[in-house]
Amino acid sequence: MLLEAVGSALLGLALALAAGHRFPRRLPSQRLVVPTGVAGGLFGAFVTHSALGPGHALATLGGALVLSVALLSLLVRPARRRTQQIGANA
């Protein structure tokens, strides 16, 4: 169980750092992104481990991955689009 928790926290950390590197303008500060990824990984591992029980390490890490990605996706801001305003009197 301890290795699952450490693994899921590291997985959430890696996902958060990768997301922060890949989408720096669409995510808020790294001070918010990194703890969100780690917390998502830990909570996902907790939920999956509680549902499946012991002995399902890969499934537990999969649940950590899914919930971490889901929480990080909630932080993504929409892309800014350049809109051309066409005047009505043109």
PDB file with one MODEL, atoms N, CA, C and O in Angstrom:
MODEL        1
ATOM      1  N   MET A   1       0.826  -1.196   0.000  1.00  0.00           N
ATOM      2  CA  MET A   1       0.000   0.000   0.000  1.00  0.00           C
ATOM      3  C   MET A   1       0.870   1.260   0.000  1.00  0.00           C
ATOM      4  O   MET A   1       0.540   2.249  -0.654  1.00  0.00           O
ATOM      5  N   LEU A   2       1.967   1.215   0.728  1.00  0.00           N
ATOM      6  CA  LEU A   2       2.846   2.374   0.778  1.00  0.00           C
ATOM      7  C   LEU A   2       3.468   2.642  -0.589  1.00  0.00           C
ATOM      8  O   LEU A   2       3.574   3.795  -1.006  1.00  0.00           O
ATOM      9  N   LEU A   3       3.877   1.592  -1.282  1.00  0.00           N
ATOM     10  CA  LEU A   3       4.456   1.772  -2.611  1.00  0.00           C
ATOM     11  C   LEU A   3       3.411   2.282  -3.611  1.00  0.00           C
ATOM     12  O   LEU A   3       3.739   3.048  -4.517  1.00  0.00           O
ATOM     13  N   GLU A   4       2.176   1.864  -3.447  1.00  0.00           N
ATOM     14  CA  GLU A   4       1.110   2.377  -4.313  1.00  0.00           C
ATOM     15  C   GLU A   4       0.907   3.871  -4.077  1.00  0.00           C
ATOM     16  O   GLU A   4       0.711   4.630  -5.026  1.00  0.00           O
ATOM     17  N   ALA A   5       0.954   4.289  -2.828  1.00  0.00           N
ATOM     18  CA  ALA A   5       0.767   5.709  -2.507  1.00  0.00           C
ATOM     19  C   ALA A   5       1.919   6.545  -3.051  1.00  0.00           C
ATOM     20  O   ALA A   5       1.701   7.604  -3.640  1.00  0.00           O
ATOM     21  N   VAL A   6       3.132   6.073  -2.855  1.00  0.00           N
ATOM     22  CA  VAL A   6       4.294   6.811  -3.359  1.00  0.00           C
ATOM     23  C   VAL A   6       4.278   6.838  -4.887  1.00  0.00           C
ATOM     24  O   VAL A   6       4.549   7.872  -5.498  1.00  0.00           O
ATOM     25  N   GLY A   7       3.963   5.706  -5.491  1.00  0.00           N
ATOM     26  CA  GLY A   7       3.897   5.641  -6.945  1.00  0.00           C
ATOM     27  C   GLY A   7       2.831   6.543  -7.525  1.00  0.00           C
ATOM     28  O   GLY A   7       3.052   7.198  -8.544  1.00  0.00           O
ATOM     29  N   SER A   8       1.679   6.582  -6.884  1.00  0.00           N
ATOM     30  CA  SER A   8       0.599   7.431  -7.392  1.00  0.00           C
ATOM     31  C   SER A   8       0.928   8.912  -7.204  1.00  0.00           C
ATOM     32  O   SER A   8       0.575   9.732  -8.052  1.00  0.00           O
ATOM     33  N   ALA A   9       1.599   9.267  -6.105  1.00  0.00           N
ATOM     34  CA  ALA A   9       2.013  10.654  -5.901  1.00  0.00           C
ATOM     35  C   ALA A   9       3.048  11.064  -6.944  1.00  0.00           C
ATOM     36  O   ALA A   9       2.985  12.169  -7.483  1.00  0.00           O
ATOM     37  N   LEU A  10       3.997  10.179  -7.230  1.00  0.00           N
ATOM     38  CA  LEU A  10       4.999  10.471  -8.254  1.00  0.00           C
ATOM     39  C   LEU A  10       4.374  10.545  -9.645  1.00  0.00           C
ATOM     40  O   LEU A  10       4.782  11.359 -10.474  1.00  0.00           O
ATOM     41  N   LEU A  11       3.399   9.705  -9.891  1.00  0.00           N
ATOM     42  CA  LEU A  11       2.689   9.744 -11.172  1.00  0.00           C
ATOM     43  C   LEU A  11       1.933  11.062 -11.334  1.00  0.00           C
ATOM     44  O   LEU A  11       1.970  11.677 -12.400  1.00  0.00           O
ATOM     45  N   GLY A  12       1.252  11.490 -10.280  1.00  0.00           N
ATOM     46  CA  GLY A  12       0.558  12.781 -10.319  1.00  0.00           C
ATOM     47  C   GLY A  12       1.517  13.948 -10.476  1.00  0.00           C
ATOM     48  O   GLY A  12       1.216  14.915 -11.176  1.00  0.00           O
ATOM     49  N   LEU A  13       2.679  13.859  -9.823  1.00  0.00           N
ATOM     50  CA  LEU A  13       3.688  14.905  -9.953  1.00  0.00           C
ATOM     51  C   LEU A  13       4.217  14.973 -11.376  1.00  0.00           C
ATOM     52  O   LEU A  13       4.355  16.059 -11.939  1.00  0.00           O
ATOM     53  N   ALA A  14       4.510  13.823 -11.958  1.00  0.00           N
ATOM     54  CA  ALA A  14       5.020  13.789 -13.330  1.00  0.00           C
ATOM     55  C   ALA A  14       3.983  14.331 -14.315  1.00  0.00           C
ATOM     56  O   ALA A  14       4.325  15.063 -15.243  1.00  0.00           O
ATOM     57  N   LEU A  15       2.723  13.970 -14.111  1.00  0.00           N
ATOM     58  CA  LEU A  15       1.670  14.486 -14.991  1.00  0.00           C
ATOM     59  C   LEU A  15       1.517  15.995 -14.862  1.00  0.00           C
ATOM     60  O   LEU A  15       1.340  16.694 -15.860  1.00  0.00           O
ATOM     61  N   ALA A  16       1.585  16.490 -13.641  1.00  0.00           N
ATOM     62  CA  ALA A  16       1.444  17.927 -13.423  1.00  0.00           C
ATOM     63  C   ALA A  16       2.599  18.696 -14.051  1.00  0.00           C
ATOM     64  O   ALA A  16       2.387  19.742 -14.664  1.00  0.00           O
ATOM     65  N   LEU A  17       3.811  18.189 -13.905  1.00  0.00           N
ATOM     66  CA  LEU A  17       4.959  18.859 -14.500  1.00  0.00           C
ATOM     67  C   LEU A  17       4.899  18.803 -16.024  1.00  0.00           C
ATOM     68  O   LEU A  17       5.239  19.776 -16.697  1.00  0.00           O
ATOM     69  N   ALA A  18       4.467  17.666 -16.566  1.00  0.00           N
ATOM     70  CA  ALA A  18       4.344  17.545 -18.020  1.00  0.00           C
ATOM     71  C   ALA A  18       3.256  18.482 -18.560  1.00  0.00           C
ATOM     72  O   ALA A  18       3.433  19.112 -19.602  1.00  0.00           O
ATOM     73  N   ALA A  19       2.147  18.564 -17.851  1.00  0.00           N
ATOM     74  CA  ALA A  19       1.069  19.462 -18.285  1.00  0.00           C
ATOM     75  C   ALA A  19       1.505  20.918 -18.193  1.00  0.00           C
ATOM     76  O   ALA A  19       1.193  21.722 -19.072  1.00  0.00           O
ATOM     77  N   GLY A  20       2.223  21.253 -17.130  1.00  0.00           N
ATOM     78  CA  GLY A  20       2.721  22.619 -16.985  1.00  0.00           C
ATOM     79  C   GLY A  20       3.724  22.982 -18.061  1.00  0.00           C
ATOM     80  O   GLY A  20       3.791  24.134 -18.488  1.00  0.00           O
ATOM     81  N   HIS A  21       4.502  22.008 -18.500  1.00  0.00           N
ATOM     82  CA  HIS A  21       5.468  22.255 -19.564  1.00  0.00           C
ATOM     83  C   HIS A  21       4.786  22.323 -20.930  1.00  0.00           C
ATOM     84  O   HIS A  21       5.181  23.111 -21.789  1.00  0.00           O
ATOM     85  N   ARG A  22       3.772  21.501 -21.120  1.00  0.00           N
ATOM     86  CA  ARG A  22       3.100  21.430 -22.423  1.00  0.00           C
ATOM     87  C   ARG A  22       2.126  22.589 -22.637  1.00  0.00           C
ATOM     88  O   ARG A  22       2.015  23.103 -23.750  1.00  0.00           O
ATOM     89  N   PHE A  23       1.425  23.001 -21.589  1.00  0.00           N
ATOM     90  CA  PHE A  23       0.412  24.072 -21.691  1.00  0.00           C
ATOM     91  C   PHE A  23       0.698  25.200 -20.700  1.00  0.00           C
ATOM     92  O   PHE A  23      -0.113  25.428 -19.802  1.00  0.00           O
ATOM     93  N   PRO A  24       1.805  25.904 -20.826  1.00  0.00           N
ATOM     94  CA  PRO A  24       2.130  26.912 -19.809  1.00  0.00           C
ATOM     95  C   PRO A  24       1.170  28.106 -19.791  1.00  0.00           C
ATOM     96  O   PRO A  24       0.943  28.698 -18.736  1.00  0.00           O
ATOM     97  N   ARG A  25       0.608  28.461 -20.944  1.00  0.00           N
ATOM     98  CA  ARG A  25      -0.286  29.634 -20.991  1.00  0.00           C
ATOM     99  C   ARG A  25      -1.727  29.292 -20.675  1.00  0.00           C
ATOM    100  O   ARG A  25      -2.526  30.178 -20.370  1.00  0.00           O
ATOM    101  N   ARG A  26      -2.066  28.013 -20.744  1.00  0.00           N
ATOM    102  CA  ARG A  26      -3.461  27.624 -20.516  1.00  0.00           C
ATOM    103  C   ARG A  26      -3.698  27.124 -19.102  1.00  0.00           C
ATOM    104  O   ARG A  26      -4.839  26.847 -18.731  1.00  0.00           O
ATOM    105  N   LEU A  27      -2.640  27.003 -18.304  1.00  0.00           N
ATOM    106  CA  LEU A  27      -2.777  26.559 -16.927  1.00  0.00           C
ATOM    107  C   LEU A  27      -2.405  27.693 -15.981  1.00  0.00           C
ATOM    108  O   LEU A  27      -1.635  28.581 -16.348  1.00  0.00           O
ATOM    109  N   PRO A  28      -2.946  27.668 -14.768  1.00  0.00           N
ATOM    110  CA  PRO A  28      -2.554  28.682 -13.780  1.00  0.00           C
ATOM    111  C   PRO A  28      -1.128  28.419 -13.281  1.00  0.00           C
ATOM    112  O   PRO A  28      -0.397  27.626 -13.874  1.00  0.00           O
ATOM    113  N   SER A  29      -0.758  29.054 -12.243  1.00  0.00           N
ATOM    114  CA  SER A  29       0.585  28.957 -11.671  1.00  0.00           C
ATOM    115  C   SER A  29       0.958  27.513 -11.329  1.00  0.00           C
ATOM    116  O   SER A  29       0.106  26.692 -10.988  1.00  0.00           O
ATOM    117  N   GLN A  30       2.271  27.231 -11.434  1.00  0.00           N
ATOM    118  CA  GLN A  30       2.766  25.896 -11.082  1.00  0.00           C
ATOM    119  C   GLN A  30       2.494  25.579  -9.609  1.00  0.00           C
ATOM    120  O   GLN A  30       2.396  24.412  -9.231  1.00  0.00           O
ATOM    121  N   ARG A  31       2.374  26.614  -8.785  1.00  0.00           N
ATOM    122  CA  ARG A  31       2.080  26.391  -7.362  1.00  0.00           C
ATOM    123  C   ARG A  31       0.698  25.792  -7.150  1.00  0.00           C
ATOM    124  O   ARG A  31       0.430  25.225  -6.091  1.00  0.00           O
ATOM    125  N   LEU A  32      -0.163  25.903  -8.114  1.00  0.00           N
ATOM    126  CA  LEU A  32      -1.480  25.288  -8.038  1.00  0.00           C
ATOM    127  C   LEU A  32      -1.531  23.979  -8.815  1.00  0.00           C
ATOM    128  O   LEU A  32      -2.199  23.034  -8.396  1.00  0.00           O
ATOM    129  N   VAL A  33      -0.833  23.917  -9.935  1.00  0.00           N
ATOM    130  CA  VAL A  33      -0.902  22.748 -10.811  1.00  0.00           C
ATOM    131  C   VAL A  33      -0.244  21.529 -10.162  1.00  0.00           C
ATOM    132  O   VAL A  33      -0.808  20.435 -10.185  1.00  0.00           O
ATOM    133  N   VAL A  34       0.940  21.711  -9.587  1.00  0.00           N
ATOM    134  CA  VAL A  34       1.679  20.574  -9.024  1.00  0.00           C
ATOM    135  C   VAL A  34       0.933  19.924  -7.852  1.00  0.00           C
ATOM    136  O   VAL A  34       0.777  18.703  -7.855  1.00  0.00           O
ATOM    137  N   PRO A  35       0.468  20.679  -6.856  1.00  0.00           N
ATOM    138  CA  PRO A  35      -0.284  20.010  -5.779  1.00  0.00           C
ATOM    139  C   PRO A  35      -1.589  19.371  -6.253  1.00  0.00           C
ATOM    140  O   PRO A  35      -2.025  18.362  -5.698  1.00  0.00           O
ATOM    141  N   THR A  36      -2.208  19.955  -7.274  1.00  0.00           N
ATOM    142  CA  THR A  36      -3.434  19.365  -7.806  1.00  0.00           C
ATOM    143  C   THR A  36      -3.155  18.007  -8.433  1.00  0.00           C
ATOM    144  O   THR A  36      -3.916  17.059  -8.237  1.00  0.00           O
ATOM    145  N   GLY A  37      -2.070  17.913  -9.184  1.00  0.00           N
ATOM    146  CA  GLY A  37      -1.699  16.635  -9.788  1.00  0.00           C
ATOM    147  C   GLY A  37      -1.380  15.575  -8.750  1.00  0.00           C
ATOM    148  O   GLY A  37      -1.813  14.429  -8.867  1.00  0.00           O
ATOM    149  N   VAL A  38      -0.624  15.962  -7.738  1.00  0.00           N
ATOM    150  CA  VAL A  38      -0.264  15.009  -6.672  1.00  0.00           C
ATOM    151  C   VAL A  38      -1.500  14.588  -5.886  1.00  0.00           C
ATOM    152  O   VAL A  38      -1.685  13.404  -5.607  1.00  0.00           O
ATOM    153  N   ALA A  39      -2.341  15.544  -5.531  1.00  0.00           N
ATOM    154  CA  ALA A  39      -3.557  15.215  -4.779  1.00  0.00           C
ATOM    155  C   ALA A  39      -4.498  14.342  -5.610  1.00  0.00           C
ATOM    156  O   ALA A  39      -5.129  13.428  -5.078  1.00  0.00           O
ATOM    157  N   GLY A  40      -4.593  14.618  -6.891  1.00  0.00           N
ATOM    158  CA  GLY A  40      -5.422  13.781  -7.762  1.00  0.00           C
ATOM    159  C   GLY A  40      -4.909  12.362  -7.833  1.00  0.00           C
ATOM    160  O   GLY A  40      -5.690  11.411  -7.816  1.00  0.00           O
ATOM    161  N   GLY A  41      -3.591  12.213  -7.912  1.00  0.00           N
ATOM    162  CA  GLY A  41      -3.011  10.876  -7.923  1.00  0.00           C
ATOM    163  C   GLY A  41      -3.259  10.116  -6.630  1.00  0.00           C
ATOM    164  O   GLY A  41      -3.612   8.937  -6.651  1.00  0.00           O
ATOM    165  N   LEU A  42      -3.076  10.787  -5.521  1.00  0.00           N
ATOM    166  CA  LEU A  42      -3.304  10.135  -4.224  1.00  0.00           C
ATOM    167  C   LEU A  42      -4.771   9.785  -4.012  1.00  0.00           C
ATOM    168  O   LEU A  42      -5.093   8.694  -3.541  1.00  0.00           O
ATOM    169  N   PHE A  43      -5.651  10.709  -4.357  1.00  0.00           N
ATOM    170  CA  PHE A  43      -7.073  10.435  -4.167  1.00  0.00           C
ATOM    171  C   PHE A  43      -7.562   9.342  -5.112  1.00  0.00           C
ATOM    172  O   PHE A  43      -8.381   8.505  -4.734  1.00  0.00           O
ATOM    173  N   GLY A  44      -7.050   9.357  -6.348  1.00  0.00           N
ATOM    174  CA  GLY A  44      -7.411   8.301  -7.289  1.00  0.00           C
ATOM    175  C   GLY A  44      -6.947   6.936  -6.821  1.00  0.00           C
ATOM    176  O   GLY A  44      -7.668   5.949  -6.963  1.00  0.00           O
ATOM    177  N   ALA A  45      -5.745   6.875  -6.261  1.00  0.00           N
ATOM    178  CA  ALA A  45      -5.242   5.611  -5.721  1.00  0.00           C
ATOM    179  C   ALA A  45      -6.083   5.159  -4.523  1.00  0.00           C
ATOM    180  O   ALA A  45      -6.363   3.970  -4.371  1.00  0.00           O
ATOM    181  N   PHE A  46      -6.481   6.104  -3.683  1.00  0.00           N
ATOM    182  CA  PHE A  46      -7.304   5.764  -2.521  1.00  0.00           C
ATOM    183  C   PHE A  46      -8.656   5.192  -2.946  1.00  0.00           C
ATOM    184  O   PHE A  46      -9.101   4.170  -2.423  1.00  0.00           O
ATOM    185  N   VAL A  47      -9.293   5.856  -3.891  1.00  0.00           N
ATOM    186  CA  VAL A  47     -10.612   5.402  -4.345  1.00  0.00           C
ATOM    187  C   VAL A  47     -10.506   4.033  -5.015  1.00  0.00           C
ATOM    188  O   VAL A  47     -11.313   3.143  -4.749  1.00  0.00           O
ATOM    189  N   THR A  48      -9.514   3.869  -5.881  1.00  0.00           N
ATOM    190  CA  THR A  48      -9.361   2.600  -6.594  1.00  0.00           C
ATOM    191  C   THR A  48      -8.987   1.473  -5.650  1.00  0.00           C
ATOM    192  O   THR A  48      -9.498   0.360  -5.771  1.00  0.00           O
ATOM    193  N   HIS A  49      -8.097   1.758  -4.710  1.00  0.00           N
ATOM    194  CA  HIS A  49      -7.704   0.734  -3.744  1.00  0.00           C
ATOM    195  C   HIS A  49      -8.884   0.354  -2.837  1.00  0.00           C
ATOM    196  O   HIS A  49      -9.049  -0.811  -2.476  1.00  0.00           O
ATOM    197  N   SER A  50      -9.687   1.335  -2.481  1.00  0.00           N
ATOM    198  CA  SER A  50     -10.865   1.044  -1.656  1.00  0.00           C
ATOM    199  C   SER A  50     -11.886   0.209  -2.415  1.00  0.00           C
ATOM    200  O   SER A  50     -12.542  -0.650  -1.826  1.00  0.00           O
ATOM    201  N   ALA A  51     -12.027   0.450  -3.707  1.00  0.00           N
ATOM    202  CA  ALA A  51     -13.009  -0.288  -4.497  1.00  0.00           C
ATOM    203  C   ALA A  51     -12.539  -1.699  -4.826  1.00  0.00           C
ATOM    204  O   ALA A  51     -13.329  -2.641  -4.771  1.00  0.00           O
ATOM    205  N   LEU A  52     -11.268  -1.855  -5.165  1.00  0.00           N
ATOM    206  CA  LEU A  52     -10.771  -3.160  -5.621  1.00  0.00           C
ATOM    207  C   LEU A  52     -10.141  -4.002  -4.517  1.00  0.00           C
ATOM    208  O   LEU A  52     -10.152  -5.231  -4.588  1.00  0.00           O
ATOM    209  N   GLY A  53      -9.597  -3.348  -3.506  1.00  0.00           N
ATOM    210  CA  GLY A  53      -8.927  -4.079  -2.447  1.00  0.00           C
ATOM    211  C   GLY A  53      -7.449  -4.274  -2.761  1.00  0.00           C
ATOM    212  O   GLY A  53      -6.959  -3.819  -3.794  1.00  0.00           O
ATOM    213  N   PRO A  54      -6.748  -4.951  -1.866  1.00  0.00           N
ATOM    214  CA  PRO A  54      -5.313  -5.148  -2.076  1.00  0.00           C
ATOM    215  C   PRO A  54      -5.034  -6.141  -3.208  1.00  0.00           C
ATOM    216  O   PRO A  54      -5.876  -6.970  -3.553  1.00  0.00           O
ATOM    217  N   GLY A  55      -3.832  -6.034  -3.772  1.00  0.00           N
ATOM    218  CA  GLY A  55      -3.433  -6.970  -4.801  1.00  0.00           C
ATOM    219  C   GLY A  55      -3.677  -6.498  -6.215  1.00  0.00           C
ATOM    220  O   GLY A  55      -3.478  -7.261  -7.161  1.00  0.00           O
ATOM    221  N   HIS A  56      -4.099  -5.273  -6.380  1.00  0.00           N
ATOM    222  CA  HIS A  56      -4.367  -4.721  -7.711  1.00  0.00           C
ATOM    223  C   HIS A  56      -3.543  -3.453  -7.903  1.00  0.00           C
ATOM    224  O   HIS A  56      -4.097  -2.364  -8.056  1.00  0.00           O
ATOM    225  N   ALA A  57      -2.229  -3.595  -7.893  1.00  0.00           N
ATOM    226  CA  ALA A  57      -1.342  -2.429  -7.918  1.00  0.00           C
ATOM    227  C   ALA A  57      -1.448  -1.669  -9.238  1.00  0.00           C
ATOM    228  O   ALA A  57      -1.514  -0.439  -9.239  1.00  0.00           O
ATOM    229  N   LEU A  58      -1.465  -2.380 -10.347  1.00  0.00           N
ATOM    230  CA  LEU A  58      -1.532  -1.686 -11.636  1.00  0.00           C
ATOM    231  C   LEU A  58      -2.874  -0.984 -11.833  1.00  0.00           C
ATOM    232  O   LEU A  58      -2.928   0.116 -12.384  1.00  0.00           O
ATOM    233  N   ALA A  59      -3.931  -1.607 -11.392  1.00  0.00           N
ATOM    234  CA  ALA A  59      -5.246  -0.967 -11.493  1.00  0.00           C
ATOM    235  C   ALA A  59      -5.316   0.263 -10.582  1.00  0.00           C
ATOM    236  O   ALA A  59      -5.945   1.264 -10.926  1.00  0.00           O
ATOM    237  N   THR A  60      -4.674   0.178  -9.435  1.00  0.00           N
ATOM    238  CA  THR A  60      -4.648   1.315  -8.517  1.00  0.00           C
ATOM    239  C   THR A  60      -3.890   2.483  -9.134  1.00  0.00           C
ATOM    240  O   THR A  60      -4.319   3.632  -9.028  1.00  0.00           O
ATOM    241  N   LEU A  61      -2.774   2.194  -9.773  1.00  0.00           N
ATOM    242  CA  LEU A  61      -2.035   3.253 -10.456  1.00  0.00           C
ATOM    243  C   LEU A  61      -2.814   3.797 -11.653  1.00  0.00           C
ATOM    244  O   LEU A  61      -2.717   4.981 -11.974  1.00  0.00           O
ATOM    245  N   GLY A  62      -3.573   2.946 -12.299  1.00  0.00           N
ATOM    246  CA  GLY A  62      -4.433   3.411 -13.388  1.00  0.00           C
ATOM    247  C   GLY A  62      -5.509   4.358 -12.893  1.00  0.00           C
ATOM    248  O   GLY A  62      -5.793   5.371 -13.532  1.00  0.00           O
ATOM    249  N   GLY A  63      -6.109   4.034 -11.755  1.00  0.00           N
ATOM    250  CA  GLY A  63      -7.096   4.934 -11.165  1.00  0.00           C
ATOM    251  C   GLY A  63      -6.482   6.253 -10.747  1.00  0.00           C
ATOM    252  O   GLY A  63      -7.109   7.305 -10.875  1.00  0.00           O
ATOM    253  N   ALA A  64      -5.249   6.201 -10.244  1.00  0.00           N
ATOM    254  CA  ALA A  64      -4.540   7.430  -9.884  1.00  0.00           C
ATOM    255  C   ALA A  64      -4.289   8.280 -11.117  1.00  0.00           C
ATOM    256  O   ALA A  64      -4.430   9.502 -11.079  1.00  0.00           O
ATOM    257  N   LEU A  65      -3.921   7.637 -12.195  1.00  0.00           N
ATOM    258  CA  LEU A  65      -3.680   8.343 -13.456  1.00  0.00           C
ATOM    259  C   LEU A  65      -4.945   9.024 -13.958  1.00  0.00           C
ATOM    260  O   LEU A  65      -4.918  10.195 -14.337  1.00  0.00           O
ATOM    261  N   VAL A  66      -6.032   8.301 -13.957  1.00  0.00           N
ATOM    262  CA  VAL A  66      -7.301   8.837 -14.476  1.00  0.00           C
ATOM    263  C   VAL A  66      -7.772  10.039 -13.657  1.00  0.00           C
ATOM    264  O   VAL A  66      -8.155  11.063 -14.223  1.00  0.00           O
ATOM    265  N   LEU A  67      -7.745   9.920 -12.341  1.00  0.00           N
ATOM    266  CA  LEU A  67      -8.246  11.023 -11.518  1.00  0.00           C
ATOM    267  C   LEU A  67      -7.300  12.215 -11.546  1.00  0.00           C
ATOM    268  O   LEU A  67      -7.752  13.359 -11.490  1.00  0.00           O
ATOM    269  N   SER A  68      -6.019  11.972 -11.630  1.00  0.00           N
ATOM    270  CA  SER A  68      -5.070  13.073 -11.727  1.00  0.00           C
ATOM    271  C   SER A  68      -5.265  13.846 -13.025  1.00  0.00           C
ATOM    272  O   SER A  68      -5.251  15.077 -13.019  1.00  0.00           O
ATOM    273  N   VAL A  69      -5.444  13.144 -14.125  1.00  0.00           N
ATOM    274  CA  VAL A  69      -5.698  13.805 -15.406  1.00  0.00           C
ATOM    275  C   VAL A  69      -7.026  14.569 -15.358  1.00  0.00           C
ATOM    276  O   VAL A  69      -7.127  15.679 -15.880  1.00  0.00           O
ATOM    277  N   ALA A  70      -8.029  13.975 -14.736  1.00  0.00           N
ATOM    278  CA  ALA A  70      -9.337  14.642 -14.650  1.00  0.00           C
ATOM    279  C   ALA A  70      -9.246  15.938 -13.849  1.00  0.00           C
ATOM    280  O   ALA A  70      -9.822  16.950 -14.248  1.00  0.00           O
ATOM    281  N   LEU A  71      -8.536  15.920 -12.735  1.00  0.00           N
ATOM    282  CA  LEU A  71      -8.408  17.143 -11.935  1.00  0.00           C
ATOM    283  C   LEU A  71      -7.574  18.196 -12.653  1.00  0.00           C
ATOM    284  O   LEU A  71      -7.891  19.384 -12.599  1.00  0.00           O
ATOM    285  N   LEU A  72      -6.507  17.766 -13.326  1.00  0.00           N
ATOM    286  CA  LEU A  72      -5.692  18.730 -14.061  1.00  0.00           C
ATOM    287  C   LEU A  72      -6.466  19.337 -15.226  1.00  0.00           C
ATOM    288  O   LEU A  72      -6.255  20.499 -15.572  1.00  0.00           O
ATOM    289  N   SER A  73      -7.350  18.569 -15.826  1.00  0.00           N
ATOM    290  CA  SER A  73      -8.131  19.111 -16.941  1.00  0.00           C
ATOM    291  C   SER A  73      -9.110  20.185 -16.481  1.00  0.00           C
ATOM    292  O   SER A  73      -9.522  21.031 -17.275  1.00  0.00           O
ATOM    293  N   LEU A  74      -9.479  20.157 -15.220  1.00  0.00           N
ATOM    294  CA  LEU A  74     -10.361  21.198 -14.702  1.00  0.00           C
ATOM    295  C   LEU A  74      -9.650  22.542 -14.565  1.00  0.00           C
ATOM    296  O   LEU A  74     -10.302  23.583 -14.481  1.00  0.00           O
ATOM    297  N   LEU A  75      -8.322  22.524 -14.542  1.00  0.00           N
ATOM    298  CA  LEU A  75      -7.559  23.760 -14.412  1.00  0.00           C
ATOM    299  C   LEU A  75      -7.274  24.436 -15.751  1.00  0.00           C
ATOM    300  O   LEU A  75      -6.877  25.601 -15.780  1.00  0.00           O
ATOM    301  N   VAL A  76      -7.468  23.731 -16.847  1.00  0.00           N
ATOM    302  CA  VAL A  76      -7.124  24.268 -18.159  1.00  0.00           C
ATOM    303  C   VAL A  76      -8.102  25.368 -18.543  1.00  0.00           C
ATOM    304  O   VAL A  76      -9.319  25.191 -18.493  1.00  0.00           O
ATOM    305  N   ARG A  77      -7.540  26.506 -18.929  1.00  0.00           N
ATOM    306  CA  ARG A  77      -8.355  27.620 -19.404  1.00  0.00           C
ATOM    307  C   ARG A  77      -8.591  27.470 -20.894  1.00  0.00           C
ATOM    308  O   ARG A  77      -7.771  26.866 -21.585  1.00  0.00           O
ATOM    309  N   PRO A  78      -9.676  27.996 -21.399  1.00  0.00           N
ATOM    310  CA  PRO A  78      -9.913  27.934 -22.852  1.00  0.00           C
ATOM    311  C   PRO A  78      -8.837  28.718 -23.600  1.00  0.00           C
ATOM    312  O   PRO A  78      -8.287  29.693 -23.090  1.00  0.00           O
ATOM    313  N   ALA A  79      -8.555  28.272 -24.811  1.00  0.00           N
ATOM    314  CA  ALA A  79      -7.576  28.970 -25.642  1.00  0.00           C
ATOM    315  C   ALA A  79      -8.144  30.308 -26.078  1.00  0.00           C
ATOM    316  O   ALA A  79      -9.329  30.429 -26.391  1.00  0.00           O
ATOM    317  N   ARG A  80      -7.293  31.289 -26.091  1.00  0.00           N
ATOM    318  CA  ARG A  80      -7.734  32.611 -26.532  1.00  0.00           C
ATOM    319  C   ARG A  80      -7.737  32.637 -28.043  1.00  0.00           C
ATOM    320  O   ARG A  80      -6.751  32.280 -28.687  1.00  0.00           O
ATOM    321  N   ARG A  81      -8.825  33.053 -28.589  1.00  0.00           N
ATOM    322  CA  ARG A  81      -8.955  33.146 -30.039  1.00  0.00           C
ATOM    323  C   ARG A  81      -8.889  34.609 -30.446  1.00  0.00           C
ATOM    324  O   ARG A  81      -9.401  35.494 -29.760  1.00  0.00           O
ATOM    325  N   ARG A  82      -8.260  34.830 -31.552  1.00  0.00           N
ATOM    326  CA  ARG A  82      -8.244  36.180 -32.087  1.00  0.00           C
ATOM    327  C   ARG A  82      -9.505  36.350 -32.923  1.00  0.00           C
ATOM    328  O   ARG A  82      -9.707  35.658 -33.921  1.00  0.00           O
ATOM    329  N   THR A  83     -10.326  37.261 -32.506  1.00  0.00           N
ATOM    330  CA  THR A  83     -11.555  37.514 -33.254  1.00  0.00           C
ATOM    331  C   THR A  83     -11.423  38.838 -33.976  1.00  0.00           C
ATOM    332  O   THR A  83     -10.990  39.841 -33.407  1.00  0.00           O
ATOM    333  N   GLN A  84     -11.796  38.819 -35.206  1.00  0.00           N
ATOM    334  CA  GLN A  84     -11.792  40.062 -35.967  1.00  0.00           C
ATOM    335  C   GLN A  84     -13.182  40.649 -35.906  1.00  0.00           C
ATOM    336  O   GLN A  84     -14.168  40.016 -36.283  1.00  0.00           O
ATOM    337  N   GLN A  85     -13.235  41.843 -35.436  1.00  0.00           N
ATOM    338  CA  GLN A  85     -14.521  42.510 -35.343  1.00  0.00           C
ATOM    339  C   GLN A  85     -14.776  43.258 -36.647  1.00  0.00           C
ATOM    340  O   GLN A  85     -14.038  44.171 -37.017  1.00  0.00           O
ATOM    341  N   ILE A  86     -15.792  42.868 -37.302  1.00  0.00           N
ATOM    342  CA  ILE A  86     -16.160  43.518 -38.553  1.00  0.00           C
ATOM    343  C   ILE A  86     -17.203  44.571 -38.227  1.00  0.00           C
ATOM    344  O   ILE A  86     -18.234  44.290 -37.618  1.00  0.00           O
ATOM    345  N   GLY A  87     -16.908  45.775 -38.644  1.00  0.00           N
ATOM    346  CA  GLY A  87     -17.826  46.878 -38.361  1.00  0.00           C
ATOM    347  C   GLY A  87     -19.135  46.725 -39.133  1.00  0.00           C
ATOM    348  O   GLY A  87     -19.142  46.239 -40.264  1.00  0.00           O
ATOM    349  N   ALA A  88     -20.223  47.135 -38.527  1.00  0.00           N
ATOM    350  CA  ALA A  88     -21.522  47.041 -39.176  1.00  0.00           C
ATOM    351  C   ALA A  88     -21.660  48.054 -40.308  1.00  0.00           C
ATOM    352  O   ALA A  88     -22.464  47.869 -41.221  1.00  0.00           O
ATOM    353  N   ASN A  89     -20.883  49.110 -40.243  1.00  0.00           N
ATOM    354  CA  ASN A  89     -20.971  50.149 -41.268  1.00  0.00           C
ATOM    355  C   ASN A  89     -19.907  49.995 -42.349  1.00  0.00           C
ATOM    356  O   ASN A  89     -19.559  50.977 -43.005  1.00  0.00           O
ATOM    357  N   ALA A  90     -19.402  48.835 -42.543  1.00  0.00           N
ATOM    358  CA  ALA A  90     -18.310  48.653 -43.513  1.00  0.00           C
ATOM    359  C   ALA A  90     -18.781  48.596 -44.929  1.00  0.00           C
ATOM    360  O   ALA A  90     -17.971  48.447 -45.844  1.00  0.00           O
TER     361      ALA A  90
ENDMDL
END
